[in-house]
Amino acid sequence: MLTKRLSRPHRGLWSAAAAVLASMCVVASAVPAGAHPAGAKNGRTYYVAPWGRDTAGGRTLLTPFRNIQECADTAAPGDTCVIASGTYEETVVPARSGTAEKPITYRAAPGAKVTLSGATQVRGWSPVTGDDVVEIGRIDPYALNSAFSEAVEAGRVYSTDVDLGSDVTTVQVFTDKKMGIEAQWPYPGLDLLDPELQYAGAGSADATIADADLTRPAGYWDGARALTSYWYVSATTTVKSSGVGSVELDAAPPCGHKVVPKDTRYSLSGKIGELSNTGEWFYDPDAKRLYVYSTDDPALHRIEARTRPLALDLTNISHTKVEGIDLFASTIRTGPSSTGVTLDGITGRYLSHYTDITRGTTDCGSSVTRGVGDTGIVIDGTHNKIVNSDLSLSAGNGIALRGQNNTATDNVIHDVDYLGTYAAGIAVQGNSQTVMHNTIHRVGRSGINLQWGTAEGLAPGPDRIAHNDISQYARLSLDTAGIYTCCSADMMGSSIDHNLLHDGTPTPGVTPFAVAGVYADNGQSNLVIANNVGWNNLEGTVMLNGLGTGSHNNGVYNNTGGMTLFYVKEPGQSTGTRIYNNIGAIRGLAGATDGGLVLSNNLPAETDPLFVDAAQRDFRLSEGSPARNQAIPLPGINDGATDATPSLGAYQYGAPKWTAGARR
């Protein structure tokens, strides 16, 4: 049975904790147990340590609580929970909020490494034998004479009894803190942002995947789960029937409603016969048995499974600070009523995990937006912020920024959205949000997914997306961008400015389409897209797509790196949109003004802007640049030039060079 909390250590561990206690003395500053530490706004300081006891009171270094939850049950406004090094296997639900003047603080002790873990160790491993394979074959005859049975014969498969629930699509298994993968074909490798890919072959159509590499016997794949991805759509379904060279899905992939030869990638899972590669596992929910492939005894490693998706539940909590805490296989969320919450210096790995995208529906919208609103660290409510944090490894988002007037600043986010849905490094929803100075790289789709929403009873306002460094997007999905925004929304003057957007990396082997730095898709209006720099993007730094309601009243100013105009030419399709002072080739330029947009003072594509050093990505203007003194003056957009007239492009001549990315 999986246990919720670690067992209490032997008394001898008290002396082993001396070094930690010494470091924590810095916090205590020799304050008596009943006193109120200076600077704590008349609050108390409590202590938590793995060697503590929840009945000890937590008021001194020698009488710490054992669990963070005990401190969270005790702390009142103005109080601080100081936490010693250790791994805490719990979901912490604070009993109360702080106040604006007296927040409650949860923080790691100086120099401490504090991890809130959602994983529990799995023990009791034994080798799978040939007799076991025969028994498994009574239920799944295809397990016999399979890659799995060969691995068993080689002594590389082990199993244990463990209850991980009835939904295999949420099971996540780790070996020595690294995530394994469910047994599947093709074996993708252990880097889910750079997997081995298999594509539908000639003869594929509708709900049929044809592929000469499908060599398993007829019926082998019946009932398996299928992941497909084409264009902008990742989806899941089950296999209705299978034969050598093809599988028939229960339903055609949503949105496109067809499997496209050579462009639809796919994988198949849910069959124990595929358990034969490093890092793979298979879970039988009926037998409640977990199998792993291992080249040595699993007892030599720490094998864990995710059992608690939430580390810190702040759904009903306000005016709380969390500082210097690590997360493993779990996350933090605030709620619609939360306000004044600060997450500072969080290091989070494996924030979310799931493998079922479509969840039994064929609806396009619910599939592509899987994970956007509820994965990663979820910041909801008003006036909350996450800063100075390092977040990685998530099936969905790094951060979901919901609600209104929330902030994400100075974070480093990478290797997220490994299912390739509309989840993102930062999924921005609501309005009046601020996303600045973040570094985001290696994402399945977009670095920032900017959507519009309103909060009941609150006046909406513009978002600010600025000074972010975003790269290596579109790794698993197309028709996207470093910063992607959609669809048919009035963005109320939201500003996307001073971002570095570079090295979009479309999935190899497919027909590339629509990868840009900033992409205002399907009729976004009232955006300011200014002073962004991009390189190595298929469609340039900016792409406008007016399909649907039209691209209206957008200001595209002083960007460097070119752009693409799409569906802006029909009468009234782009009224009010102004494209001024940009550097770089403009695709779709012919007839672009027919829809009402205005183009002016953009450097012709054939004119060399004479950058300082384009090869080294220094896109400032040299002294002899023809882009100097050529811009339409736009106060607040292109101020700062030492010339009499502003410059074209994102860097004003003579002005200090602006920076992007996390400032640390």
ZICOR-V817361 format. One record per run of one state. SS is the DSSP state (helix for helix, strand for strand, loop for the rest). FROM is the first residue (numbers start at 1). TO is the last residue. Records with the same first field share a line. If there is no record, write none. Layout:
BEGIN
SS->FROM-TO / FROM-TO
END
This chain:
BEGIN
loop->1-12 / 17-17 / 29-44 / 49-64 / 66-67 / 75-79 / 84-85 / 89-91 / 93-103 / 109-113 / 118-118 / 122-125 / 128-129 / 140-140 / 144-146 / 154-156 / 162-167 / 171-172 / 176-177 / 180-180 / 183-183 / 186-198 / 200-204 / 206-207 / 211-224 / 231-232 / 244-245 / 250-264 / 270-271 / 275-279 / 285-288 / 294-297 / 301-302 / 307-309 / 315-319 / 324-324 / 329-330 / 335-338 / 340-341 / 345-346 / 350-363 / 369-376 / 380-381 / 383-384 / 388-389 / 395-398 / 402-403 / 405-406 / 410-411 / 417-423 / 429-430 / 432-433 / 437-438 / 444-445 / 451-463 / 467-468 / 472-479 / 486-489 / 498-499 / 503-514 / 521-524 / 531-532 / 536-541 / 546-554 / 558-559 / 561-562 / 567-577 / 581-582 / 584-585 / 588-591 / 596-597 / 601-602 / 604-610 / 617-617 / 622-664
helix->13-16 / 18-28 / 68-74 / 130-139 / 141-143 / 147-153 / 168-170 / 272-274 / 298-300 / 364-368 / 592-595 / 614-616
strand->45-48 / 65-65 / 80-83 / 86-88 / 92-92 / 104-108 / 114-117 / 119-121 / 126-127 / 157-161 / 173-175 / 178-179 / 181-182 / 184-185 / 199-199 / 205-205 / 208-210 / 225-230 / 233-243 / 246-249 / 265-269 / 280-284 / 289-293 / 303-306 / 310-314 / 320-323 / 325-328 / 331-334 / 339-339 / 342-344 / 347-349 / 377-379 / 382-382 / 385-387 / 390-394 / 399-401 / 404-404 / 407-409 / 412-416 / 424-428 / 431-431 / 434-436 / 439-443 / 446-450 / 464-466 / 469-471 / 480-485 / 490-497 / 500-502 / 515-520 / 525-530 / 533-535 / 542-545 / 555-557 / 560-560 / 563-566 / 578-580 / 583-583 / 586-587 / 598-600 / 603-603 / 611-613 / 618-621
END
